[in-house]
Amino acid sequence: MSSKLIIPLVKPILPYVPLLPTPVLSLVPSLLLHYTTHPSPTSTSFIAASTTNPLHAPLIFTILSIPIIYTLGLISGNVSWVDRLWPFYTPLCTGLLVLWIFVNGEGGVYGHDIPRVALMWGLQLLWSLRLLSHALKRDFYNLKSEDYRYTVFRSLVPRFVFSLVHVFVIAIAQPLLLFSLSLPVYAIMSLPPSELASTTNYGISFGQISHILPLRYQNSAPASTTVLNLADLAVAFLAIGCLIMEYKTDREMYKFQSEKHRLLNTLPKDKLVHPPSINSKNRLGPRPSSYPPSHHPGFPTRGVYRYSRHANFASEQIFWVTQALFVVAGSDSSGVTRRGWGDGCVWAPCFALSILFCASTFLTEWITSRKFPVYSSYRRLVGQFLPQETFWIWLIGSIVGFRKKHRERVYGPALTRRTEKKRQ
């Protein structure tokens, strides 16, 4: 009876199963083969087995983490468990790929890819340290704390809708996304010497570094093979610049908010600015928040925030684009596309991350605009992510003539007049 119910449901899916990536299709057979034939199977022996794909260990980690993240959120009523894993998840998946190179016998033929893999993983570890330090400073690892966006969203939608978001967006989609961000490293670590980029006369050749590698890697490529080039250096500088920008903007935001809340707790209420309630029939969401006059209009608008409303989000997205750019820098076009899903594993992760950030930023800005009505004017002056957006907003605003009104709301009449005098 059960088979009669299951077969009609599974049958329409079967033609599409062969389209799945090889590591996904071979995961279960490899596990079964290893644990039924190996005399003393362990996780290390599975990674070292000849039938194990480099992606098998990160896939298993992801498959196991999904139900754990969901269960913890369900039991505690706090769905921020995946947020606490963000600083570690992708570097750990990449670390399992690196482990495969050094433990699996097949990894010996990819010694020429180790320098670029090490560079990419090293940048991921720097990213992890920056994000972890910020998370600790913001008390993200207080088990009772929850991302305020989840809390607000839960209050806006029916319970069953939030339950679906918890399952599919938080517990499933985010671990899969974090796993996928390690795929550019996989694309690089399995490149044969013939598919490495060799268009530059400036770079590090395999012969220059082979002697410092373990013996089994020293003959994986001709000595003249370029293993790092100027394009790698340029991409690395871009990635480090993104990390510096994230650190700078997060520090400025933390300093602004810490001082604002300190003053909110010490100043009398009549010394604070109390924004008027939004004239709207929709009373859902946050109410207007008070702030000290020194921190008008309630959120940072100076420094880097004069050019980008979310420079940290922009830098985060660009950082993961640089991981894909390393694949472009290090391989010929055939190296990127030789697999049927090659382009997808290189570019899809960073673009999926951007989609998540766009959705998250939309909710963040809606909450901020409810708490601080002046935010609507700030949006008419400064672009969401990149300074180019701010330039186009400035150009349109100057032509149409709405900039002065919004500048006075955001920065105050006195500052607006001083700025105009400087330009005259």
N, C-alpha and C positions, 0 to 999 in steps of 0.2 A: 504493500500500500504506500509506504513511504517513498519507494523508488518511482512509483507512478506519479507522485507529486513533484519529486525533485528533478527528474529527467526533463520534463517540459520547461522547467526554469533554467536548467543548465544548457540545454541544447542550443538556444540562440547564441550563447556565448562561445561555444566550442570553436567555431571558425576563426575567431579572433585570438584565441590562445597562442597560436604559433607566432603572432606578431609581437608578443611580449619579448623584452630583451633576454638574451641567452642566460645571463646570471640569474634572472628570476626563474626561468624555466628549469634550470639545472640545480637550483638550490635544494629542493626536497630529494631528488634522486641522489645527489652527492651526500647529503646527510645520511640517508638510509644506507647507502653503500658503505660509507665510512664506519658508521656505528654498528653495522652487522658483520663487517669483515675484519676490522682492526682488533687486535687482541686486548688492548687497553685504551679505548678511545677517550680523548680529552679535547678540550677546546683548542689547545695548541697543536695537537696532532691532526685535528681537522683542518686547521689553517695550513699546515705543512703538507697535507695530502695532495697528490698530483691531480685529483679530480676537483679540487676546490678552486673556485674563481676568486680573484681578489675582492670582489664585492660581496661575497657570501657572508663574511663576518659582520660588516656594517649592516647588511640586510637583516641578519638575525638579531642584532642589537636593536634595530629599529622596530622589527616585528614584536619583540618582547617588551619594548618600552611603551608601545601604544596602549595595551591594556593596563599597564601599571599606572601610567599618567592618568588615564580615564578613571580608574578605580580610586586613586588617591583624591581626585577632584570630587568624585561622587561621595566618598565617605566624609571628607572634611567640609564639603560645601564651598571649597576654595579652589578655583580652576587655574590658578597661576603656577601650577607645578611645572608645566612645560617652560614657563618663563625662567624659572630657576635653572633649567638645564641649558638654556641658550648659550652661555659662555663656553660650555664644555662639549656640546653635542657634535658639532661639525669637526672640530679638531680631533675628537676621539674617533670619529668615523675615518678621518684621514689617517690617524695614527694606526688604525687597524689595516689600512691599505699599505702603509709603510712596513708594518709588521709582516705582512704577506711577502713583501720583497725580500726581507732578510730571513724568513723562516721557511718559505716554500722553495722547493728545489727549482721550480720554473723561474723564480725571481732572478737567478744568476744571469740571465740573458738580457736584463734591463739595467745593468749597471750604469750605462751612459745616461739614463733618465734620472738617476738619484740626485744630481745637483739641482735640477729644476724642481723636482719633487720636494727636496729639502727647503728650497727657497719658498715655495708656495706654502708648505706646512709651517715654516718659521713665521711667515706673515700671519697665518691663521692663529698661531699661538700668541703673537703680539696683540692681535685683535681680541683674543680671549682674555688676556690679562687686562686690557683696557676696559672691556665690558664688565669683567668680574669686579674690578676696583670700583667702577661706577655703581654696580649692583649692591656691593657691600656698603658703600656710602649712603645709598638710598634705602637701606634696610630691606632689600628685596628678599633676604633669606630669613626674615621673620615669618615663621610658618603661619601666622595669623593674618599676614598682609596679603592683599590681592590687588592686582592691577586695577586702578580706578576705572578704566574703560570697561572692564568686565562688569564691575559693580553697577555702573550707570546703565550699560546695555541690558543687564538683567532686569532692571527696574522699568525698562521701556517696552519690553516685548513679553508676550505670553510665556508661561513657564515651559511649554512644550517646544517653543521656538528656541529658547536658550538651551534646552536639553539637546536639540539637534546641533546647534552651534558647538556645544561642548564636545559632542561625539566627533563630528566631521571636521570642524575647523580647528579646534584646539587640540584634541587628543590624537586625531589621525593626520590631518593635513600638515600641521606644524612639524611633527617629527619627520614626516616624509620630506618636507621641504629642507629641513636641516641636514638630513642625510644626503639629499640631492646636491647640496652645496659642495660636497666632497667629490662630485663626479668629474669636474675638470682635472683634478689630480689623477683620477683613474685614467682619463683620456691621455694624459702626459706619460704616466708611468708605464704604459704598455706600448709606447711607440718604438718601432724598430729603427736602427740607425738610418736606413734609407729614407725614412719619413721625417727626419729632423730637418729643420730649416738650416740651410747652408749658404744663404745669400749675402752674408756679411764677412768682411775680412777682419773684423774686430770682434773678439770674443774669446772664450775659454774653450780650448780643445780637450777632447777626452784624454789625449796623451799627457796633458798637463796635470790631470787630477787622478788618473787611473792608479798611480802608485800608492795613493793614500786610501784606496778602497780595498776591502777584503779580496783575497786572491781570486775567488770564484767570479768576481765582477770585472777583472782586469782585461779580459779578452772579449767583452761583449760588443765592442765596436772598434773600427779603425781608429788609430791615434789622431787622425786629422779631423774626426767628427766634431762639429761644434756643439757643445753641450749647454753653453750659456752665451747669449749675444747682447748687443746694445739694446735691442728691443726689450729683453728681460730686465735690463737695468732701468729703462724708462718706465716700464710697468711697475717695477718695485718701488720707484720713487713716487709714482702716483698713488700706490697703495699706502705707503707710509704717510704721504700727505693727507690722505683720507683719515687715517687714524689720528693724526695730529689735530685735524679739524674737528673730529668727533670729541676728542679730549677737551679741546678749547671750548666748544659750544656747550658741552655737558657741564664743564666747570663754571662757565658764566651763568648758566641756568640754575645750577645748584646754589651758587653764591647769591644770586638774585632772590630765589625763593626762600633760602634760609634766613636772610636778613629781613625779607618781607614778613615772614611768619614770626620772627622774633619781635618785630615792631607791633604786629597785630596782637601779640600777647602782652605787650607792655603799655601801649598807648591807650588812653581812654577812648571810648566810642565816638565822642564828639570831635576827636582829632583825626578820624579816619574818613576816607571817601566812601560813600555808600551809593553804588550805581543804582539807577532806577530800575524797577522791574520791567521786563520785556512785555510790551503790550501785545499779548498773543493769547488766543483761546487755548493753545496747547500749554498746559502747566506742567507737563512732564519734564524730567531732566533737572539739572542743577539750577539753583536760584542764584541771582547776582551776588557776588562776593565782595566784601569790603577790602580795602587796601590802604596803606599809608600814602599820603600825598607824595612822598619822596619816591614812591615806586609806581607812579602813574605810567600807564593806565591799568596796572595790575599784572602785566606780563612784560618780559624784556623786549625792548624795541631798539636798543642801541648796539654799538659794536657790530659783530657779524650779523645780528638780527635786523640791521638796516638793509641788508641785501638778500637775506633768505629767512623765511619764517621757520624753516626746519633744516638748517644746514647740517645738523647731525644725521637726520634721516637721509638726506641726499648723499652725504659721505659714506654712510653705511651701504647704500645701494651701489655706489660706484666702486667701493672696495670689493664687493663680490663680483662686479663686472671685471675687475682686474684679474680675478682668478681665471675667468674665461679668456681674457686677453693673453695670459701666459701660454695658453694652448695655441693661439694664433701666432704668438711670437716664436714659439718653439717648434712648430711643425709646418710642413708643406700643406697645401690645401687637401691633399689626399690623406694626410694624417688626421685631419679634423673630421673628414666625412667618409672614411673608409668603412666604418660600420653603418649599418642601416639606420641606427639611432644616434650617430655620432654628433650631428649638429644639436640634437635635443639635449644630450647629456652635457654639452658644453654651455649652451646659451639658455636653455629653459630654466635652470635653477635661479639664475640672477634675475630673470624677468618675472618668474613666479614670486620671488621675494619683493620685487617692486610692486606687483599687484597687491600683495599683503600690506605693504607700507602705504599704498594709496588708500586702501580701505581703512586702515588704522588711523591714518592722518585725517581722513574725512570725519571719523568719530571724534578724534582728539580736538579738531577745530570746532566742531559743533558744540562740544562740551565747553570749550574756552569761550566761545561767543555767547553762550548762555550765562556764564559766570561774569564775563566782562564785555558788555555790549559794544565798547569801543573797538573790539577785535574786528568787527565788520569793516571799519574804516582802515585798520591796519592791513587788511587783505587787499584793499584798493591801492595800497602804496608799495607793498613788498610781495615778491613772488614766493610761491610755496616752497620750492626746492632750490632752484638754480638762480644765480644772479642774472642770467639772460632773461628770465621771466620778469624780474624787477625792472630791467631796462625797458621791456615792451610795455609794462604797466606804466612806467614813467612817461614813455612816449605818448601813449594813448591818453593818459591823464593830462598831460601838458596840452595836447591838441584839443581835447574836449573841455578842459578847464575845471576838473573836479578835484585836483590835487590839493589846492589850498585849504578847502573845507576839511578834507580828511587829515591833512597834516596838523591842522589846529586841534582836531579831536585827539589825535594820537600823541603829538609832541607839545601841544599848548601853543597859544597865540604868540607869546614872547619869543620862543625858539623859532617859530615859523618866520617871524619878522626879521630876526637876526640872520637866518639863512638866506632870505631874499636880499638883504642888504649886502651880504658878502658876494652874491652873484652879480650885483649891479656894478 
